[in-house]
Amino acid sequence: MESENQRVKFLDVGHGDSSVIYLNSGHSENENVVIVDIVDSDKLLTELTSHKIKVVDLIIISHSDADQCRGVNDFLEKYMAVGIVKNICFNLDKRQPTKTMKLILKKFIEIYQKQRITLLMGQNDTSVQKRELISNDKSKLFLIYPNVAESTEAYLKNDTNNTSIVCLLENDVCNVLFSGDLEGSGWEKLLERMPELKCEVLKMPHHGAFYDEKSGIGLKQILEILQPRDVIISSGDNKKYKHPDMQTIELLKEKNIKVYCTEFTSLCHCNANEFNRKCYGDIEIAVTDTAYEIRTEKENFSLLNHIACQE
């Protein structure tokens, strides 16, 4: 493969989301690094340390549910003792903040008051379709949802998933869409505004949940508009949510979209512990000037005879 100029790594953190974007491939002293969601702080610290990352340009907290942000404070305490975080982007998305959310917000204010960080709101003006967060000569990362009106409407309805920050990493080879927990009615608003939105790689919303047309636009139509070639499902076995949904997997396979799951779940009907929980494990997208390649930590999927694993 040609020399890569950008990498995106989806970390296996069980039921949750955590991604690292290396805008200069992770091999440059002047690396631009963006983190999207933090669940397992120690795993994230190991990832950054392995690439000798001393500066994180931006942390995006897509949503204040624990499976997107429970590791934030621990990460900031440990990383900022030896490194620098320049910016944090987030939204106030719950009428009644959880204990986790309150602790995170207090930490943000504490480090802001020490003049060690810039705080950014994760919403756009209604006059702006997409807002550039960071870029280099190869790629641009945009915040594309929500805008102020969308965030306000979701807040009034106490619809926290539909305040999720959605970002698009855009270049000439591979667009990657980070969709948080955005649900049907949020997707409907986003795609009404941006009907030409496309991506090669989609981080599946809400850990592979299935959306029908009752609550807005359905998953089938979402996929028909976005036209992804590959999807990433970051999920672990969770008795309450049971993600990903079988209907989601069936639809993805029907559309010949390649599915990459970080871990086995109850959907797989297998002894997950036998394979140390990992299906693909960490999933990495390496981008060159002409192509992209998806690399995985494991390939235990081949051990199963299941629809999600069949080519």
KABEL-V512758 format. One record per pair of residues at least 12 apart in sequence whose ideal C-beta (glycine too) atoms are under 7 Angstrom apart, sorted by the first residue. I is the first residue (numbers start at 1). J is the second residue. If there is no record, write none. Layout:
((I J) (I J))
This chain:
((1 288) (1 293) (2 288) (2 289) (2 290) (3 288) (4 25) (4 286) (4 287) (4 288) (5 24) (5 25) (5 138) (5 287) (5 288) (5 289) (6 22) (6 23) (6 25) (6 138) (6 139) (6 171) (6 287) (7 22) (7 25) (7 26) (7 284) (7 285) (7 286) (8 21) (8 169) (8 176) (8 285) (9 47) (9 282) (9 284) (10 203) (10 232) (10 234) (10 262) (10 282) (10 283) (11 43) (11 44) (11 47) (11 282) (12 262) (12 263) (12 278) (12 281) (12 282) (12 297) (13 39) (13 40) (13 43) (14 236) (14 263) (15 67) (15 207) (15 235) (15 236) (15 238) (16 39) (16 67) (16 68) (16 234) (17 37) (17 39) (17 67) (17 68) (17 234) (18 37) (18 38) (18 39) (18 40) (18 44) (19 36) (19 37) (19 178) (19 203) (20 33) (20 35) (20 47) (21 33) (21 34) (21 141) (21 169) (23 134) (23 136) (23 139) (24 136) (26 51) (31 53) (32 57) (32 134) (32 136) (33 53) (33 56) (33 57) (34 57) (34 58) (34 60) (34 134) (34 141) (35 56) (35 59) (36 60) (36 62) (36 167) (36 178) (37 61) (37 62) (37 68) (37 69) (38 69) (38 71) (38 72) (38 75) (39 67) (39 70) (39 71) (40 71) (41 71) (41 74) (41 75) (41 78) (44 71) (44 75) (45 75) (45 78) (45 79) (54 83) (54 84) (55 83) (55 84) (55 86) (56 83) (56 85) (56 86) (57 86) (57 87) (57 134) (58 86) (58 87) (58 89) (58 133) (58 134) (59 85) (59 88) (60 89) (60 122) (60 165) (60 167) (61 90) (62 164) (62 165) (62 178) (62 180) (63 93) (63 160) (63 161) (63 164) (63 180) (63 181) (64 93) (64 94) (64 101) (65 181) (66 100) (69 100) (69 104) (70 100) (72 104) (73 103) (73 104) (73 107) (76 107) (76 111) (80 111) (80 116) (85 117) (86 117) (86 118) (87 117) (87 118) (87 120) (88 108) (88 117) (88 119) (88 120) (89 120) (89 122) (89 133) (89 165) (90 122) (91 121) (91 122) (91 123) (91 151) (91 163) (91 165) (93 160) (93 163) (94 160) (95 158) (122 143) (122 165) (123 146) (123 147) (123 148) (123 151) (124 143) (124 147) (125 147) (125 148) (126 147) (126 148) (126 149) (129 193) (129 194) (130 142) (130 143) (130 144) (130 168) (131 143) (138 171) (139 169) (139 170) (139 171) (140 170) (141 167) (141 169) (142 167) (142 168) (142 170) (143 165) (143 167) (144 166) (144 167) (144 168) (144 190) (144 194) (145 166) (145 182) (145 186) (145 190) (146 163) (150 189) (151 163) (154 186) (161 181) (161 182) (161 183) (161 206) (162 182) (162 183) (162 185) (162 186) (164 180) (164 181) (164 182) (164 186) (165 180) (166 178) (166 179) (166 180) (166 182) (166 190) (171 287) (173 287) (173 290) (173 291) (173 292) (174 200) (174 201) (174 285) (174 287) (174 292) (175 198) (175 199) (175 200) (176 199) (176 201) (176 285) (177 199) (177 202) (177 203) (177 226) (178 203) (179 202) (179 203) (179 205) (180 205) (181 205) (181 206) (182 205) (183 206) (183 211) (183 215) (184 211) (184 215) (184 216) (184 217) (184 218) (185 215) (185 216) (187 216) (187 217) (187 222) (188 216) (188 217) (191 217) (191 225) (195 225) (197 225) (197 226) (198 226) (198 227) (199 226) (199 228) (200 228) (200 229) (200 230) (200 292) (201 228) (201 230) (201 232) (201 285) (202 226) (202 228) (202 231) (203 232) (203 234) (204 231) (204 232) (204 233) (206 243) (207 233) (207 234) (207 235) (207 241) (207 243) (207 244) (208 233) (208 235) (208 243) (208 244) (208 245) (208 248) (209 243) (209 245) (209 248) (210 245) (210 247) (210 248) (219 248) (219 251) (220 251) (223 255) (228 257) (229 257) (229 258) (230 257) (230 258) (230 260) (230 294) (231 252) (231 257) (231 259) (231 260) (232 260) (232 283) (233 259) (233 260) (233 261) (234 262) (235 261) (235 262) (235 263) (235 265) (236 263) (236 265) (236 277) (237 265) (237 266) (237 272) (242 266) (243 265) (244 261) (244 265) (244 267) (246 267) (249 307) (249 308) (250 307) (253 307) (259 308) (260 280) (260 283) (260 294) (260 296) (261 279) (261 280) (261 308) (262 279) (262 280) (262 281) (262 283) (263 277) (263 278) (263 279) (264 277) (264 279) (267 308) (268 304) (268 306) (268 308) (269 306) (270 304) (275 300) (275 303) (278 297) (278 298) (278 300) (279 298) (279 300) (279 301) (280 296) (280 297) (280 298) (280 299) (280 301) (281 296) (281 297) (281 298) (282 297) (283 296))
